[in-house]
Amino acid sequence: MTHDVAAIRARFRELHKEGCFVLPNPWDVGSARLFQHMGFKALASTSSGFAWTIGKPDNGVTCEDVLGHLTALCAAVDLPVNADFEAGFADAPEGVAANVTRAIATGIAGLSIEDNVLTAPFGLHDTPRAVERIRAARQAIDQSGADVMLIARTELLFSEPGAITPAIDKLIAFAEAGADCLFAPGVKKREDIAAMVRALAPKPVNVLVVSPEITVRELADLGVRRISVGGALARAAWGGAIAAAEQILKEGSFAAFAQAASGNKLNEIFEGFV
């Protein structure tokens, strides 16, 4: 498959200028091609979903693992791919910059950098240190000459769900350091999402769906520019496989196969990529 990487990256940036779009998170080449076939406009990798495909827990993959995975995803589809690049696989800003440079070479259109600390005592980088890391990632992108979007994210709401204002303050600092898009996974309440969008405007905000009751339309009305689902689609696929296997083991029944996708349909989809 031949790609015009510059055009793909330009398309990705255009998606962030108005409206709202969903980034499904494929966990392998097959799921990436499936989501392209279904009509999604862009994709985002999932660190957890990918880790499970190679028999590792979330946060158990190496930088080399992820670079190989991103290269495979970008080569397999004609859609922009946003990389879940975890915490940049380094604590020091210069390490983040070096790894971001390597990620750009895979063909990605965007990448996110978290504020997790990778060495003891773990936790999160404080704002000054986290900003240094985002600034280093920004400089690496600028020096590469590639039009790759930088998404800065704080994991604060996972440990402190009520810390909406501190999370917003940290994201504002990231925006000032050069982030193109801001992300605080864990924000749930509609009023909190709206406050985050207002505070960070005109920069686009990404929301991770953590409540299945909310809809794309509702998030769009709140001003959210992009929506991701993290490892949820991968977990749905694993959930189907686990349920079917448990039924075989516990009941001796293969009834769950009635809900399986058609092999002919899957072959039809993937033949379009050959």
C-alpha positions as CSV (number, residue, x, y, z in Angstrom):
1,M,0.0,0.0,0.0
2,T,1.5,3.3,-1.1
3,H,0.9,6.3,1.2
4,D,1.2,10.1,0.8
5,V,2.2,10.6,4.4
6,A,2.2,14.4,4.1
7,A,-1.3,14.4,2.8
8,I,-2.5,12.0,5.5
9,R,-1.0,14.2,8.2
10,A,-2.6,17.3,6.6
11,R,-6.0,15.6,6.6
12,F,-5.6,14.8,10.2
13,R,-4.9,18.4,11.2
14,E,-8.0,19.5,9.2
15,L,-10.2,17.2,11.2
16,H,-9.3,19.2,14.3
17,K,-10.4,22.5,13.0
18,E,-14.2,22.1,13.3
19,G,-16.9,19.6,14.2
20,C,-16.3,16.4,16.2
21,F,-14.9,13.0,15.1
22,V,-14.4,9.6,16.7
23,L,-11.1,7.9,16.8
24,P,-11.6,4.2,17.2
25,N,-8.6,2.4,18.8
26,P,-7.5,-0.6,16.8
27,W,-5.2,-3.1,18.5
28,D,-3.7,-4.8,15.4
29,V,-3.6,-4.5,11.6
30,G,-6.8,-6.5,11.2
31,S,-8.9,-4.2,13.4
32,A,-7.3,-1.1,11.9
33,R,-8.3,-2.3,8.4
34,L,-11.8,-3.2,9.7
35,F,-12.3,0.4,11.0
36,Q,-11.1,1.9,7.8
37,H,-13.5,-0.3,5.8
38,M,-16.3,0.8,8.1
39,G,-15.7,4.5,7.3
40,F,-13.9,6.1,10.2
41,K,-11.8,9.1,9.3
42,A,-8.8,8.5,11.5
43,L,-7.5,5.9,14.0
44,A,-5.7,6.0,17.3
45,S,-3.5,3.2,18.7
46,T,-4.3,1.8,22.2
47,S,-1.4,0.9,24.5
48,S,-3.6,-1.6,26.5
49,G,-5.2,-3.2,23.4
50,F,-1.8,-3.7,21.7
51,A,-0.2,-5.0,24.9
52,W,-2.9,-7.7,25.3
53,T,-2.4,-8.9,21.7
54,I,1.2,-9.8,22.6
55,G,0.3,-11.3,25.9
56,K,1.5,-8.4,28.1
57,P,-0.4,-6.2,30.6
58,D,-1.1,-2.5,29.9
59,N,2.2,-0.5,30.4
60,G,4.1,-3.7,29.9
61,V,5.3,-3.0,26.4
62,T,8.7,-1.5,25.4
63,C,9.4,1.4,23.1
64,E,10.6,-1.0,20.5
65,D,7.4,-3.0,20.7
66,V,5.3,0.2,20.2
67,L,7.5,1.5,17.3
68,G,7.1,-1.8,15.5
69,H,3.3,-1.8,16.1
70,L,2.9,1.8,14.9
71,T,5.0,1.1,11.7
72,A,2.7,-1.9,11.0
73,L,-0.5,0.2,11.6
74,C,0.6,3.1,9.4
75,A,1.6,0.8,6.6
76,A,-1.7,-1.1,6.7
77,V,-4.2,1.7,6.2
78,D,-4.6,5.0,4.4
79,L,-6.0,6.8,7.5
80,P,-4.2,9.1,9.8
81,V,-2.9,7.2,12.9
82,N,-2.6,8.9,16.3
83,A,-0.1,7.1,18.5
84,D,-0.8,6.3,22.1
85,F,2.9,6.9,23.0
86,E,2.3,6.5,26.7
87,A,4.8,8.7,28.7
88,G,7.3,8.8,25.8
89,F,9.2,5.8,27.3
90,A,11.5,8.2,29.2
91,D,11.4,10.5,32.2
92,A,14.0,13.0,31.0
93,P,12.9,15.5,28.4
94,E,15.8,14.6,26.1
95,G,14.8,11.0,26.2
96,V,11.2,11.9,25.3
97,A,12.5,14.0,22.4
98,A,14.6,11.2,21.1
99,N,11.8,8.7,21.2
100,V,9.3,11.1,19.6
101,T,11.7,11.5,16.7
102,R,11.7,7.8,16.3
103,A,7.9,7.6,16.5
104,I,7.6,10.3,13.7
105,A,9.5,8.0,11.4
106,T,6.8,5.3,11.7
107,G,4.4,7.5,9.6
108,I,2.1,8.6,12.4
109,A,0.0,11.7,12.1
110,G,-0.1,12.5,15.8
111,L,1.1,11.3,19.1
112,S,0.2,11.7,22.8
113,I,2.5,12.1,25.7
114,E,1.4,11.4,29.3
115,D,2.7,12.9,32.5
116,N,3.3,9.5,34.3
117,V,6.6,9.0,36.0
118,L,8.2,5.8,34.9
119,T,10.7,5.3,37.8
120,A,10.1,5.0,41.5
121,P,8.4,6.6,43.3
122,F,6.2,6.8,40.2
123,G,3.1,9.0,40.3
124,L,2.9,12.1,38.0
125,H,5.5,14.7,37.0
126,D,4.7,18.0,38.6
127,T,3.7,20.7,36.2
128,P,7.1,22.4,35.6
129,R,8.7,19.0,34.8
130,A,5.7,17.8,32.7
131,V,5.9,21.1,30.7
132,E,9.6,20.5,30.0
133,R,8.7,17.1,28.6
134,I,6.0,18.5,26.3
135,R,8.2,21.3,25.2
136,A,10.9,18.7,24.3
137,A,8.4,16.7,22.3
138,R,7.3,19.9,20.5
139,Q,10.9,20.7,19.6
140,A,11.5,17.2,18.3
141,I,8.5,17.5,16.0
142,D,9.5,20.9,14.8
143,Q,13.0,19.9,14.1
144,S,11.8,16.9,12.1
145,G,9.9,19.1,9.7
146,A,6.9,16.7,9.9
147,D,3.4,18.0,10.4
148,V,2.7,15.7,13.3
149,M,0.2,16.8,15.9
150,L,1.3,16.8,19.6
151,I,-1.4,15.7,22.1
152,A,-0.5,16.4,25.7
153,R,-2.4,14.5,28.4
154,T,-2.5,14.4,32.1
155,E,-3.5,11.2,34.0
156,L,-4.4,13.2,37.1
157,L,-8.1,12.4,37.0
158,F,-7.4,8.6,37.2
159,S,-6.0,9.1,40.7
160,E,-8.0,12.2,41.7
161,P,-11.3,12.1,39.9
162,G,-12.5,15.4,41.4
163,A,-9.3,17.4,40.5
164,I,-10.9,19.0,37.5
165,T,-9.4,22.5,38.1
166,P,-5.9,21.3,38.6
167,A,-6.2,19.1,35.5
168,I,-7.4,22.0,33.5
169,D,-4.5,24.2,34.8
170,K,-2.0,21.6,33.8
171,L,-3.5,21.3,30.3
172,I,-3.4,25.0,29.9
173,A,0.4,24.9,30.7
174,F,0.8,22.1,28.1
175,A,-1.0,24.2,25.5
176,E,1.3,27.1,26.2
177,A,4.3,24.7,25.8
178,G,3.2,23.9,22.3
179,A,0.6,21.1,22.5
180,D,-1.8,21.0,19.6
181,C,-4.6,19.1,21.4
182,L,-5.3,18.5,25.1
183,F,-6.5,15.3,26.8
184,A,-7.4,14.5,30.4
185,P,-8.8,10.9,30.4
186,G,-11.2,10.3,33.3
187,V,-13.3,13.5,32.9
188,K,-17.0,12.2,33.0
189,K,-19.5,14.9,34.0
190,R,-21.0,17.0,31.2
191,E,-20.4,20.2,33.2
192,D,-16.7,19.3,33.7
193,I,-16.2,18.5,30.0
194,A,-17.8,21.8,29.0
195,A,-15.6,23.7,31.5
196,M,-12.5,22.0,30.1
197,V,-13.5,22.8,26.5
198,R,-14.1,26.5,27.5
199,A,-10.9,26.9,29.4
200,L,-8.7,25.4,26.6
201,A,-10.3,27.1,23.6
202,P,-9.4,27.5,20.9
203,K,-7.2,24.3,21.3
204,P,-9.1,21.1,20.5
205,V,-10.0,18.8,23.4
206,N,-10.0,15.0,23.2
207,V,-12.3,13.0,25.5
208,L,-12.0,9.4,26.4
209,V,-15.4,7.7,26.6
210,V,-15.7,6.2,30.1
211,S,-19.5,6.3,30.4
212,P,-21.3,4.3,27.8
213,E,-24.5,6.4,28.3
214,I,-23.0,9.5,26.7
215,T,-23.4,9.9,22.9
216,V,-21.3,11.4,20.1
217,R,-23.9,14.0,19.6
218,E,-23.8,15.1,23.3
219,L,-20.0,15.3,23.3
220,A,-20.1,17.3,20.1
221,D,-22.7,19.7,21.6
222,L,-20.3,20.2,24.5
223,G,-17.6,21.4,22.1
224,V,-15.4,18.2,22.2
225,R,-13.4,18.0,19.0
226,R,-12.3,14.4,19.1
227,I,-13.5,11.2,20.9
228,S,-11.5,8.1,21.6
229,V,-12.4,4.8,23.3
230,G,-9.0,3.5,24.5
231,G,-9.0,-0.2,25.0
232,A,-12.8,-0.6,25.1
233,L,-13.2,-2.1,21.6
234,A,-10.3,-4.5,22.3
235,R,-12.0,-5.4,25.6
236,A,-15.3,-6.0,23.8
237,A,-13.5,-8.4,21.4
238,W,-11.7,-10.2,24.2
239,G,-15.0,-10.3,26.2
240,G,-16.7,-12.1,23.3
241,A,-13.9,-14.7,23.0
242,I,-13.8,-15.2,26.8
243,A,-17.6,-15.7,27.0
244,A,-17.6,-18.2,24.1
245,A,-14.6,-20.2,25.5
246,E,-16.1,-20.3,29.0
247,Q,-19.4,-21.6,27.5
248,I,-17.4,-24.5,25.9
249,L,-15.5,-25.3,29.1
250,K,-18.4,-25.0,31.6
251,E,-21.4,-26.1,29.5
252,G,-19.9,-28.0,26.6
253,S,-21.9,-25.6,24.3
254,F,-20.8,-23.8,21.1
255,A,-23.9,-21.7,21.1
256,A,-22.0,-18.4,21.4
257,F,-20.6,-19.0,17.9
258,A,-24.0,-17.9,16.5
259,Q,-23.0,-14.3,17.3
260,A,-19.6,-14.6,15.5
261,A,-18.8,-12.5,12.5
262,S,-19.2,-14.3,9.2
263,G,-15.9,-15.6,7.8
264,N,-17.0,-14.7,4.3
265,K,-17.8,-11.2,5.4
266,L,-14.3,-10.8,7.0
267,N,-12.6,-12.3,3.9
268,E,-14.6,-9.8,1.7
269,I,-13.4,-6.9,3.9
270,F,-9.7,-7.9,3.9
271,E,-9.6,-8.8,0.2
272,G,-10.1,-5.1,-0.4
273,F,-6.6,-4.4,1.1
274,V,-4.7,-7.0,-0.9
